[in-house]
Structure formats: structure tokens, C-alpha cells
């Protein structure tokens, strides 16, 4: 086996290629094709799609000689199309669940009106005026089907519908959607006006005592062949699908065709009815947990509700939402003045909380609020619920771990020794936690509060000790952790400092973190209350900003700024910087996403930060990164290239990088020899990606610059550069960065397949010292950058081509084809327009050809050879000679427009004795639009039409 053949065999995809779907007009040409198609396991198009296609074609308006739009003509073609749609619906047994799920209201309205028409229901006649008992069975059933659908549609339209996320705005699509919406609304209006009549019709049907029949494909065929049979077999008692009286009544009652019963839904209805009107013969053994809970709530037997909930913690039979709704109902009754329910609310909440933690959910806010003031009774009950909610012999390790973690967290949240000991000495606690874990818990308690000493043994009278100050401190600390109201935080800290002067309350939560560059300044504040307040306000503000709770972050920062302004200019500037960063994040997450430019005030503040020269002000590097990224994202290139102060270029590496990027973007339209900044940017990035260490950092951890020759080199690490790039969104800037890294990737000596990118010619073609560049890191960076840029805009054809080239270079040919096809699809309205030649260049087409060849899809290779500016007959003929092809082969012949290739196929199949395939090739070559004597425009149109269909078929295969 040759090396090429081995590569081809290794790259062969196991995915079978499928021929294109059957077109709607083919069903007009072959009468038996529809039934054959519908008998397939997975017909393509699906039945409901065929209904849409048939009715869409049958309802197309015509244009007369005066160029006036006329209603669809009532001709044989349109009548057959409507009949085909009805036959497909009959194949689906007129199942409204299927039809309503997949068909729009206008389409289904048209379908059912056609059914009424073919069932001889006089147009314009009110259904309420027709006597169902005297009508032919198929006619009566058609009326019932229409009116059932009408009521179902009215009911369904009353439910709120989640709007689909809109895609890129396209005028034609938006107009079509608006037209369909208006048509749906007008149909709904008519249905609602006739709703009372529809209900009367359905009620009258319940009184019928005869079986009905619904049209089948056979009865519809009989109508088409011999319309006169409407008074014969098609309306007799033996025609069509029989619907028994009982089944018909079930259809009307449940609005589900052919008595299709959803047992779970029916059980739910029974339970709901039983709650409202309990049956007299119900016993407690027969009642479901739902019914038991409702009966207990009605009778006020709340203790029994608690027992049911505890038992349910073992079985998980009651949905969490139902249990929460019971708790909400009890809360409402308690708030209306029934104080006796306070204890019940806590117990039900405790049951729900244990269920939550067993299933891995977080502890609810209600439980934290109700447990703010723990007592012996509450802890006793909580331990009882925990013990009864887990079977230690059968429980999984996950359940045991969740329960153990919950008990540990409860202990850590308690201040009073008596309560801690109650839990830590309980049998469940001792069983679930190992000795080492219990010891670690004791150490954690000691570190958190020096007053807690778990080694003290309790005495009998210990439980009678009244709540001490430590209990109040614990409650206040808990509130301090939960609160994001700056004034409430201040009030709590004042109370805490009034109770004890020993604690540093900024250490209450290990989640409160501030940047290390600020720590020395804040912790150096002499007044302990002020120190705690500043630290906590900043830590909470930073956390809120991280989780995108910008409104609370702004309140916390504003309060902190007001506080520090009174005594520290240094901290005042720190807070101004943090508020600037917060405003940048707020804009980027809000109106910035829709492309709205930031206010001029924000841009001025960003400039002010970059130009700030205040000594001894602690600065976070991320603020500088975000400011420079902000200026690049909003195309403030003029400032970055001409107005930025010179000292910034030497002191701030991100400003230097931003200036080079902005200048390179500005110079793009100019001649190649004037692009000096592109060369400077190239040298900076090459140095960053070099193996030698050219970085220098001061004691404060900030990056400083090293001047070497005439360029500023080694200004940051590669990871820092990548982190900065991932803050950018501006397409041109991202394209420039991608282009640079692609070029750097291509200059390595052992590269086999270059990656293509826009503007790649502006970069130098070589590097003096190739050995110094870490090309493995460059390759990783290119992949990360492409992944990031496509997350910003997945429809950028240039970035998609880069991704495809990466997969091609790494021998992932199926993935490469996916992205080559996607790049063409996004810039051609899914191939309905011609793909621009600068997207599908000869190099791209050749790579697609190689991908198909190595996947053994040889017919696809031959077709793609036509896409080249000069058809590659040698490759096309060679690929067609291959007999082990993994694609659809002769099903693709309709996509070939080059007569020479078709003639070669005819010769090849004749030589092999493949008569059927030869006939397909002859049929393809005999199409009049491929006649060589046709005008060039006709030939081009024929080629373009086949390109479109082939690329769409390929997209269906590889997407």
C-alpha cells in the first residue's frame, strides 16, 4: 500500500453519505412515490414538512399578462398538491398533537379547510346549523376535527409563549414572520368569534350514537379518481378509518385524537379533583401523598404534613416545587396573624432544606432567616429530620457526603457551645464524620472564634444558661455576611464594635478578598471600625462586580468613596479607579453589547486614568488592561496613536501594545512600505513568544519595559498578552492579531500546510533567530485566539477559514470541511447567493478537494474540481475512476455542469457495463440548459444553480 493510500485509508470517515432529500414536485410526477416515501423509517422530508411544501406551492399567487398578482389558480396541479397534503395528514391519522406541534396556525387552518371542502361541507355554512346525525360519516368527522382544532388552538393561544432568540436581522425573513403573525392573529380572531358555535357542535357530537369515519389515503385516492363516489363507497359505513362512538367522545372530552391518553396527566387531574372534592370511599391507604397533604392542610393537621415530608425525604416522590408551594402557603397564613404557625413554618422549612441538601442544592434563604435564633428545640428537630431522612445502610456515598457537609456547616454557623455539642455528639454526626474530620472541624472553630472551646464537657445545668453576647455577635456576623446594603453594614459594624473590641470583623468571612496591592493601605488604617468598614465595603463591591451585580457594587463603592474621602487621598484615588473599572464593565455588559457607544464622560475618565501621574498610588494592572482594551474596542485609535503621552509608552506595556495595534489598523489602507508600526508590533510579539527571558519586574510585581536596540521588547508574558487579547471585541483589531500569529506560525521551517488569514502580507516574511521562538506556544495561541474570536462572532468568514485551515493542517478533514462550508454559508445566505471568490479561493477549493479525497468521497472531489478557476480535469477523472467511493456517487451527477466530465462519466460507466449509472449520466448531460450553444449567461446560471444545490447538500452532510 502506498503512503498516499495509507493516509487516505486512515482519514476515511465512518459516517455514511446520504443523497439529497426528495423534492416536492417529484411526488407530482410519480403517483406511488408518496406512499413509498411515507413507509420509510425516517422519511426526508418528514411528513409534516411535505404538508407545508404541498400547501405552500398550491397557494402561490400567479401573475397575469398585465403583471398583476392573481389568486392561486384552481387548476389540476394545485388540486393534486392539496390532495397530497391531505393524504399525508391521513397517513398521520389526523393526529392533532403531531400536526399542531409542527404546523403553524395558518397552514393547519388551510389543511383542515381543504378537508372540509373535500368532505362536501358547503363553504360559508355554519357548522351549528348542520345536523351531524344525518350527515355522511366522513363529513361529520371532518366538522368535528375542525372544531376540536379550533377550541384547542384558542386554549393554546392563551398560554404565554417564550419568544425565540432572534438571529441576525434579515428584512425578508422579518417581513415573512410579520405576515405570518398577522395572518395567525386574524385566524385566531375568527376562531374566537366562532368559539361558542364550536362548543355547541362538540356538545351535539356527544349525543351521537353512531360510529364515524375519517378519511384515509385510500378514500382520498377514490375521491381523486372518481369524484362521483362521494355518494357511494367513500360515504358508506365501511369507508375510511372507523372511529367508535366511545372513542369519539373521548376525543372531544380530552381533545386528543384516537383516545390517546396521557396516564400521568390523567392521574394529575384525578389528584387535583380529589383535592377539591374528595371521594367518599377514599381511605388513607388509597390516597396519594399529594392528596394526603392537601387534606391535612384543609383540616389544619400540620403535624401530619411534617411527617409526610420527612418520609418523602427518603423516597423523593413529591416534587420540590410542590413542597415549596406548601411552605409559601404556610408563610402567608403566618403573616396574616396566626403566630402558632411560626414553629410549623420552621419545621416544614427544615424538612425542605434537608431534601435540598440531599439532592445537592444550596440552603435556602428562608432556612437561614428562620435559623438566625437557634434554640434547643429547633436543633433537636433538625437532628431528628436528618436522622429519619437517610438510610445509612442503603444511602450512597454522595448522600452521606451531602448530609455530613450540611451538619458541619450548621456547626460552623453556631456560636453557643451547647448547640455545637448537641450536634457534634449526635450519633448521626459521629457516624458520618471520621475522627480526622471532627478534629479539623474543632480547629476551624477555634480559628474562627477564640471564645469557642469544644473541649469543655457539658454539665447538666449547661442547657439552662441564658443566651450570651456571643449568640448576638454570631447573629450580627451572619447578617453582616448576607447584607449588601452599605448603611446596614455600617450599622452592624457599629453594634459589633460596641459589644467587643477584640475581634477584627473583616476576617469574619474567608470569601472577603481584596487585591494584595491594596491590603497594606487598608489594613494600615488605625481606627478598627473604619478599617473593618472600608475593607468589607470594598470586598463586597468587588464580589458584586465579579458576579455582574453592578447596581449593588456601585452602591458599595460609592459608600466606600464617601468614607475614605474624609481621611485618605490615596484611598480616594483607589476607589475612583475601581469605580471607573466598574463603569467600564457596566457599559460593556449593558448597552455596549448592542453597539451603543459609551458616553463621552466615560471616555474622558479612561483617558484621565491612563495619563494619571500620582506617586505612591497603588494600581491594579487589570485597570490599565481594561482601559486600553476599552479604547481599542471603541476605535479611539486617534488618541492611542497621536495623543497618548510619551511617558505612558515607557511605563505601561498595555498602552504600548494598544498604540501599536491602533497604528497598524490605521495604516492598513496605505502602501506596504509605509507600515512601519506593523513591523514594530511584529517584533514585540515575536519577543513575547521567544524562549529567552527578557522580562523584568519590580518589587511591586508590575511589569516594566526593557529597551533593546530601537524597539521596546519583552513587555509582558505570553499568558498576559492572551489575557489582554480576550478583553478585545473590535473585529479589525482581532483580525490583525490573528493575522500576526498566523504569519508567525507559518514561518517555522517544518510547516507543511500554511494557514491563511487576512492582511497576512503586512508582516515580515522571516525571523533572524528562528530557534528562539517557542513555536509550540505560538500554535497553541493561534488555536485559543480562533476559539475566542469565533465566540465573539461565529459568522466571520475569515476567522472560519482560519479554523478550517487549522483542522486541515492537523489532518482533521471532516472538521475542516465543516468550517470551509460554514465560511461559505455565512457570506452567501446559506449558498442562495454565490460565494464571493475572495472567500472560496482556489487554495480553499483545493483543500476542500483534498479533504474529500482523503475521506474517500471521490464524486465530491470531481464536482469540486469544477469550482476552480480552471477546471482540474486530471484530478476529476482520476477520482471518478475510484470505485470504492464513500459518498452518494451517481446521486450527485445532477450537480455536474461541465459537459466534458459528464461525457467522461458516460464513457466510464459504458466501459464498466454499468447501464443504470450510464443512463443517469446521459440524463444529466441531456438537460437543455447545459447545451454548449446556449448563451454564456444561461450556462453560468445553470452552473450557479448546481453549485448552490451541491453546497447545500454538502452542508447538510457535514454540519
N, C-alpha and C positions, 0 to 999 in steps of 0.2 A: 504493500500500500504506500503510495506517495505521501510526502509530507502535507501537500495541499489536501489530498483526500482525507488524511487523518484529521487535519484541522476542521474540515467540513463535517466529518462524522461526529467529532467532539462537540461541535457547535449546534448540532441538529436539535431543533426544538421538538419536544414530545407533543406539543399542542396541535391537534388536528385543525386543518384549514377548512372552512366551510364556504360553500358557494353563496353568492348574494341571494337575498330574500326574493320571493316570488312577487312580481308586480301585480297591481290590481287589475290591469287590463287583460292579463293572461287568463283570468277567470271568465272573461267575456268570450275568449276565443275557443276555450275547451270546456264543454258543459260539465264533464265529470271531474274536472280538476278540483272544484271546491270540496267535494266530499272526500277525495283523496287527501287533500291538504289538511282538512279538519280531523282526519283519522290519525295523523302523525302524533307521536308522543308530545313533541314540543313544536307545534307549527310556528313558522316565522314567515309572514307576520302572524301575530296572535289573533284569535277570533275577534276580539273587541277592536283591534286595530283595523281589521278588514271592514268592520261595520263603519268605522269613521271614514275610511278611504272610499268605500262604495257610496255612502251618502254625500260625501264632500264632492265627488265627481258628478253625482246625479243632480246636485243643487247648484252647479256652477252656472252663472248667468251667461247669456250669449250676447253677441254684438251684431246689429244688423248693418246693412249697407251704408246707412247714414251715420254709422259709428255710434249708435245709441244702444245703451245697455238694456237688454230684454230679459224677462224672467226665464228660468231654465225651460227649454222646450219639452213638451210631453211626447217624446219620441221613443222608439223601441229600445234604444241604447239605455236611456235613463230609466225606463220601466224595468229593464233587466237588472240594472245596478241596484235599484230599490229592492227588487225581489231577492237578489243575492244577499243584501243586508238582512232581510227578514229571515232568510234561510240560516244564516249564521246565528241569529238570535234564537231560532228554533232549535239549532244544534245545542245551544246553551240552555235549552229547556226554559227559556224566558225567565231565567233566574235574576230577579231584580238586584240581589246582593252583588252579583258579578257585574251586571250592566251599570248599576249606579256607581260602583267603585271606579270604573274605568271610562265611562262616557260622561260628557258634560250634559248639563240640562238641555241645551238646545238640540244636541244630537239625539238624545234619548226621546225628547219630545217629537222630533221628526220621525224617528223609528216607530214609535207607538201610534202616531197618526197614520203612518203608512199601513200599520197592522189594522187599524180601524177601517181604513179605506178598502183594503183587500178583503176584509171580513164583511163588507157590504153594510157598514154603518153609514147612513146618509150624512153627508157633511152639513154642518150647521144645525143638526137636530140635537136638542138637549137630551142627554142620556137619561135624565129623570123621567122624561116623557115616554120612554120605551119600556115595554113590558118584557122583562127578562125571561119570563116563563114561556112566552110564545116565540121568542127569537131562536134561530138556529143555534146549536150549542157552541160553535166556534165564534159566532158573532157575540153572544152573551159573554163568553170568556174574554174576548178582546176588550169589551167595555169594562169588565171587572178589572182586568190587568191595567188598563189605562187609569182608572180611578184609584186603584190601590197605589200606583206610582205617584199620582197627583198628591194624595194625602201624605205619603212617605216624604215626598220632596218638600212639601210645606213644613212638615215637622223638622226635617233635616236643616232647612234654611234658617230655622230659629236658633240653631246652636251656633256659638261663636266658633269661627274658623281661624286657625293660625295662618297668617299670611306667609306665603313662600318668600324666601330671601331673594330679592330681585338681583338679576345678573347685570351685566353691562347694558346701559340703556341703548336700545335699538328702536328707531322710530317705527319701522314696520311691525315689529313684534308688539310694541306698546299699543299701536293702533288696533291690531288684531285682538289683543287682550281686552281693550276698552270696548270694542264692538261686541265681543262675546259676553262681557259683563252686562252691557246694556240689554242685549238680547235675553240673557238669563233673567234679568230683573223684570222685563216685560212679560216673559212667560210666567214667572212667579206671581206677578200681579194678576194675571188671568186665572191661574190655578187657585189663588186665594179667593178671588171673587166667586169661583165655582165650587169652593170647598164644601159649602152646605149641601149642594146638589150631589157632590161625590159621596158624602157621608150617607145620604139617603139612598143612593144607588147601592152602596155596600150593605146597608142595613136590609134593603129589599132582597139582596142576594142571599142573606142568611135564612130567608124564608123559603128558598127554593128547595124542592125535594127531588130533583133530578140531577144526574151526573152531567158534567160539562166536558167539552173537549177543547184543546188548544192546538193550534196549527203546528204541524211537524214539517220537516223538509219535504216529505213525500206529498203531503196535501198541498203545500205551496207549489210544488212542481206540477201537480194536477191542475191547479188554477192557471198556471202559466201556459200549459199545453192546451187545455180546453176550458176556457172561461165559462162555458155553459154548464159546467159541472157544479157550479155553486149551489144549484138546487138538487144535485144528485149526491154523489158519494161524499164530497167534501163537507156536506152539511148533515150527513146521516149520523146515526148513533154510533157508527163504527169508525168514523174518520177522525184522525188526529190522536193526540195523546189524551188518554182518559183522566179526568180529574174527578174523583169521587166527591159526593156531597160533603162528607165529613172533612175531607182534605181541603176542599174549597172553603169551608167555614173556618178552618184553622188558618188558612192563608189570610183571610180577612181579619181574623182576630189578632194574629201575630204579625201580619204584614210580611210573612216570609213564605216564599213560593214552595209548593210541594211539601208543605208541612215540615219544613226544616226547623228543628227545634234545638236551640242552644240550651243544653241542660243546665249549665252553670248560671246563665242569665235567668232561666225559669226558676231555679232554686232561689236565686236572689229575690225575684218577685214574690215568691211564696213566703220567704222570710219577712220581707217588707210588709206584706199583707198580714202576716201573723202578728207582727208588732202592733199594727193598727187595730186589727180585730182578731184577737186570739180565738182559736177554735176551741169549742167546749170540751172536746175529748182529748186535748193535748195534755200530756204528762211531762213531768220534769225530765224523764228519761228520753223522751222523743224530741225535746226542744234542742235546737242548735245553740251554741254559745251566744250567737247574736241575739236570739230571742230571749234567752235567759237574762242577758244583760239589760235588754230593754224592759222586760217585765220587772226586774229588780229596781231599775231607775224609776219606773212608773209607781211602784209601791213604796219607794223610799228605803228599800233594803240594800243600803250601800255596802254593808259588810260582806254581803254575798258577792257583790260586784268585785270587791277586792280579792276574794277567794278565787273567783273565775279568772281574774287577771294573773294571779300568781300561778295557777295551774296552766294557763296559756303560755307562761314563760318557759315551760318545758316542751310544749307542742308547737308553738308559733303558728297557731291556726287563725287567730284574729289579726287582720291587717293593722299595721302600726297607725295608719290614718284613722281607723275606727276608734282605736284606743285613745288617740289624741283628741278626737271629737268628743268622747265621753268626758275627758278631763276638762275640755273647754266648757262643756255644759255645766259641770260642777262648779267651775270657777265663776261662771255667770250667776249661778244661784247664790254662791257665797258672797259675791259683790252686791247682791240685792238685799243683804242684811241677814242672811242665815249663817251666823257665826259658827254654829255647830258643824258646818261643812268644812271648816278650815283644816281640821285634822284629817277628814276624809280626802280632801284635795291633796294633802301631803302624801298620804298612803297610796293613792292612785298614781300620783306623780312618781313616787318611789318605785312602784311596780313597773311603770313605763320606762323609767330610767334604767332599771336592771335589764329589761328586754332590749333597750337600745344598746347598752354596753356589750351584751352577749352577742349581738349581731354586728358589733364593730362600729356603731355610730357614736357620735360625741354626746357628752352630757348636756341636757337641755338647760336653757337659761332659767326656766321655771323651777327646776330642781335646785339650782344654785341659790335662787331667791328664797325658796321655802326652807333651805338648809342653812340660811345665814345664822340662825339662832338654834343650834342643835341642843337637844336635851336627851336625857337617858331613854325616854320612851321612843323618841324618833330613831335613835341608834339601835335600840332593841328591835324595833320593827324592821329597819333596814337590814339588819343581820338575818332576821327571820326570812325576809323575802329572798335574800341572796342564797340562803341555805336551801330553801324549797324550790329555787329556780334552776338548780343544776344537779344533775345526777352524776356524782363523781365517778361512778363505776363505768358509765357509758359515755360521758362527755368527752369531746375531742380536746386535743391539746390547745387548739385555738380558743375554745370556750373557756377552758380553765385559765389560759393566759389573760383573756379579757377580764374575767372576774377578779383575778389576782391584781391586775393593774388598777382596777376600779377601787378595790379595798385599800391599796397603797395610796392612791390619790386622795381618798377620803381621809386617811390618817394624816397625810401631809397638809391637808386643809384645816385640821383641828388644832386648837391651841391648848385646850384643857386636858390635863393628864388623864383624868378619869375616863374621858371619852376615847382617847387614844388607846388606853389599856383595855377598854371594853372590846374594841375591835381586834387588837393585836393578840389578846388572849383567847379569842373565839376559836372554836375547833376548825371552822372553815378556813380562817386566816392561816392557822398553823399548818393545815393540810396543803393549801395551795402554794405557800411560800416556803422556800428552803431556808435553812438556818442562815446561809450567807446573805440571802435577800433580806431577811429580817434584820440582820446586823447592819447591812448597808442602809436600810430604812432608818434605823436608830441614828446612824452617823449623819444622815441627811437632816433629820430633825434637830440634831444638836447644832449643826452648822447654821440652820435657818434661824433658830431662836435659842440663845444661851439659857433661857429660863426653863426650857423643857428638859427634864431629866427622866428618861424612861426606865432608869434602873431602880427608881423608887418603887417599893412594893406598896400596893394599896392596903388600907385598913378598912374595917367595916364602916366607920363613920366618914370615910373619904367621899362617898357619893353625896353626902349631905352638905358639903362645902358649897356656899353660895357662889354664883358667877363672879369671877375676879376681874381685875383690869385687863388681864391677858386675853380674856374672852372678847372684851370690847375692842381691844387692839387688833385681834385676829379678824373681827368683822370689818373694822375700818380698813385694814390692809386688803381684805378681799374686795371691798368697794373700790379701793384705790387701783387695784389691778384692772377692774372691769370698766372704770369710768374713762370717757374721752372728753368730758366737759372740763375745760381748764379751770373754771371757777369752782366747780365741785372738787377737783383735785386739790386746789389751794386750800379749800375749807377742810378737807380730810387731813391734809398735812398739818394744818394749824392744830386740829384736835389731837392728832397723834403726838406732836411735839409738846402739847400741853400735858400729855399723860406720861411721857417718858422722854428723857434726854439721852438715853444710852444707845438708841438704835440709829442706824443710817438707813433711812427708808428708801433710798434709791437702790438698795440691794434686795428689796422685797421680792422682785421677780427677776429670774435669770434671763427673761426674754427682753428686758430693757437694755438695749445696747446703743452706744453712741460711737462714732468714729474715734479711733485712738488719737487722732491728731487734735481732737477737741478735749479729750479726757483731762489732761493736765490743767487746762484753763478752768474747766467747770469744777473739777474736784479741788481746785485751789481756792474756791470761794470760802471765806472764813465762816460766814453765818450758815449754820447747818440747815435751817429751814429753807433759806434761799437756794443753797446748794442742791438739796433734795428736789425743790420745785423746778429749778432750771433743768436739772438732769432728766427728771421724769417727763416734763413737757417736751423736751427735745426728743427723747427716746420714743415717746408715744407718737409724736408728729412724724418722725422718720418711719415708724412702723405703718402708720396710716397711709403715708405716701407710697410705701412699698406695695401695700395691698390695694392701691388705687382709690382709697377713701380720701379724696383730695379735699373735700369740704371740712372734715374734721381736722385733717392735717393743717389746713390754713388757719383754723381757729386756734389750734395748739401753738403753732409757730408765732401767730400774732400776739398771743398772750405772753409767750416767752420773750419776744422782741420788746414788748412794752415793759417787761420786768427788768431785762438786762440794760435797757437804755438808761436807767436811773443810776447805774453804778459802773458799767464796763463798756467803753467804746469798742474794745476789741471784740467782746461777745456780741455787741450790737451789729458789727460788720459781719460776723459769722452768721447771725440769724438772717441778715439781709441777703447773704449769699445763698443760704438754704431756701429762703422764700423765692428767690429767683429761680433756683433749680425746680422748686415745686411748681411755679407758674409755667415753666417750660414743659414739664410733664403734664400738667393740666391741659395746656393747649394741644399738645401732641395727641393726647388721649381723647380730646373732645373735638372741637371744630377743625383742628388741624388734619384730622383723618379725612375730612371731606374736601380738603384742598384750600380751605379758607386761610388767607394769610394772617399771621399774628399781628396784633396791634403795634403801631409804631413805638409806643411806650415800652413794650417788651423788648423790641429790637434794640432800642437805646440803652436799656438796662443791661442787655447782654454785652453790648459794646463797652459800656462802663465797667463791667466786671473784667473783661479782657484787658482793658487799659489801666486797671487799678494798680497803684504802686504804693501800697501801705505796708510799712515794715512790721514784722512780728505778728502779722495776722495769720492764724492757722488756716490753711487752704486745703480743701479736698480736691484731688486730681480729677475726680469724676465730674466736678462742676465745670472745669475747663473743657473736658471732653464734650460734655453736653452742650456747652455754649458754642464751640466750634462746629459740632455736628448740626446744631440748630441753624447757624449761619449758612452752612452748605446746603442744608435741606430746603431753605427758603431763598436760595440763589442770591445771597448777599456777596456775590463774587467781587463786586467793585470795592467793597470795604476790605475784604481779605487780601486783595492783590495790590491795592494802591494806598489805602488809608490806615492799615494796621501799623502801629508804632514799631520802629525797628527793634527796640529792646525786647518786645514780645517774641520776635522770631528767634532770639537767642535764649530766652528764659523759659519759653513754653513750647515743648515739642509738638503739641497738638495744633497750636497756631501755625507753626512752621509747616506741618503736614497739610493743614487746611489751606494755607496760602498756595502751596504747590498744586494742590488739586484744583482750586479755583482758577489759578492762572492757566493750567493745562486745558481746562474746559473752555476758557475764553479764547485761547489760541487755536482751537481746533479748526475753525474755518480757514486759517491762514496757511501759507506755504510751509512745506516740511522743514525747510532750513531755518525758519523763524521760531521753531518750537524748542527754545532753549529750556523752558521750565519743564517740559516733558522729560528731557534728559536729566535734569536735576531730580525730579520725582523718581525716575528710574534708579538713579544712583542711591537715593535714600532708601528705597525699598530693597534694593539688592543688598545694601549693607545690613539692613534689619534681618534679612534672611541668610546672612552669612554665618558660618560656623564660628569664626573668631569672635571673641567677646570684646565689643567696642562700647560697652555701656558703662556709665559712671553714675553713681547715686550718692547723694549726700546723707548726712545723719538723719535728716527728717524723712528719708525714704522717697524723696521726689527725684524724678529723672532729670538729669542735667545733660547738656549737649557736649559733644567732643568735636572740636574743629580739626579737620584734617584736609590738607590741600585747600581747594577753594569751595568744597562742598561741606555741608553740615551732615555728618554721617552718624549712624548708630544712635538715633534719637530715642528709640524705645524698643522693647522686646516684641517678637512676633505676636505673642498672645495679646499684648496690649494693643497692637495695631489691629488685630482681628476684632477685639472687643470694641474698639472705636468704630471700625467699619460697620459693625452690626447696629450702630446707632443712626446710620445714614439711611435715607429713603429716596433721595433725589436720583431719578433714573440715569441722567448723564454722568453724574459722579460715580455711581455704582458701575456703569458701563466702562468708564475709564479705568477704575481699579481692577475690574475683571480682565479687561484687555491687557493691562500691565502684567498681572500674574500669569495669564495665559501665555504671553510672549516669553516671560521668564521661564515658564515650564517648557516651552518649545526649544529653548537654546541649548538644552542639555545634549550631550553628544550621542547618547544611546537612545534618543527618542525615535520611534518608528512612525507613529501617526501623529501629525501635528493637530492641535486643537485650533479651530478658527474663532475669531472674535472681531467685533467692530473696532476700527481705529488702530488696528494692530501695527500699522506701518509707521506710527509716530515714535515707536520705541527703538532704541539701538538694536542692532542685529547680532551683537556678540558681547561677551563679558571677558575682560582681560584675564581674570583668575577664576576659571570655572570650578576648580576644586574647592574654593572657599564657600560656595553656595550650597546650602542644605536643600537639595532638590526634593528629597522625600518630604520635607516640611512644606515646600512650595506646592507639591502635588496635593497634599492634604488640605492646604489653604484654598487652592482652587476649588476643590470639591465642597468645602464648607461655604465658600463665597457663593457658589452657584446655588447651593441649597438655600442659603439665606435670601439671595436676590429673587429666586422663584417664589419664596414665601411672601415677598413684598408684592410681586406682580407675576403670577403664573402664566400670563398671556404675552410676555415679551419674547418675540420670536428669536431675537439674537441670543438671549440667555438660554432658551430652549435648545438652540443649535449647539451651544457650548456643552450643555448637559448631555446631548446626544453624542457629541464627539468624545466626551469623557468615557461614556459607555462603550463606544466603538473602539477606543484605544485600549480598553481593558477587556476586549473580547466578549462583551455582553451584548450580543447582536439584537436579540429581541427587544431589550430595553432601549437600545439605540434607535431602532425603528420606531418605537413608541414616541420618542421625543422628536425625531425628524418629522414624523407625521403630525404631531401636535404643533410643531412650529409652523407647518404649512396651513394647518386648520385654523389657527388663531388669526392669521392675516388674510384669510380668503373666505370668511363666513362659512366655515366648515366645507371648503372646496367648492362652494357655489359660485365663487369667482376664481379667476386664475391666480395661482400662487405667484407673487412677484418674483422675477428672475434673480433679484439680489438675495432672496431667501433660499430658493431651490437652485443654487448654482450647480455647475457641472460637478464640482467636487462633492457637494452634498448628495447629488443623484448617484454618483459613482460609489459613494459609501453606502447608500441605501441598496444599490445593486449588490455590493459585496456582502452586506448583511443577509440579503435574501439568498444569495448563493451558498453561504456557509450554513444557512438554515435549511438547505435543500429545497427551497421554493423556487424552482427554476423557471416556471411560467411567469412568475412575478418579475424575475430578472429580465426576461425577454421584453415584457411590457415596459419596464423602467428604462430599458435601452432606448426606447422611442423618445424619452423625456430629454435626452441630451441634445445640445445644440446641433451636433452632427450624430445621427443615429449610429450606434455601435453594432453593426450587423454581425461582426465576428463573435462578439460575446453573446448576442441574442441567439445566433444559430447554434453555437456550442451548448448553450443552456437548454435549448429545445431538444437537442439530441439526447439529453439525460432522460432516462426512463424511470428513475427512482425519485420522482418529484413528490414533495410533501405538501403541495398546495392543490388548489381546485382544478388545475390543468385546463381541460377544454372548456370549463365553465367561464374561464377568463378570456376566451377568444373574442367575445363581444367588445372587449376593451382595447383590442388592437386596431389601430387605424392605418398602420403602414402596410401597403399592399404587398411589398416585397417580402415582409415577414409572413404574411398570410399565405402567399404563394409558396414560400418555403415549407410552411406547415402542411399545406395540401400535398406537396411532393413527399414530405417525410411520412405522413400517415399512409399515403398510397404505397410507398416503398415497404412499410411495415405490415401492410394488409389490414390497417385499422380503418375499416369502412365507415363506421359511425362517426369517429372523430374527424375523418376526412370530410364527411358531409357537413359537420358543424363548421369547419374551416371554410368550405365552399360557400355556405350560407352567409358567413361573416364577410367574405370577400365580395359577395354579390350584392351588397347593400348599395343603393344608388348614390348615397351621399359620399361614398369612397371612390366614385368614378374619377379617374385621373383627368378627364376632360372638364370636370366641374371648375367653376371659378375658385380662385385661391381662398376667398372668404368662406365659401361653403366647406372646403377641405379643412380650413382652420377651425370652423365651428364644430365639424364632426370630431376633430382631434380633441378639442376642448371638452366636448360633451363626454367623450370616453375617458379623458383624464379625470374629470370630476367623479364619474361613477367608480372608476378603479380606485382612486384615492379614498373615497368614502368606504368602499368595501375593505380596503386595507386598514383604515382607521377602526372599523368595526372589529377587525381581526386582532389588532394589536393594542387597542385601548382597554 
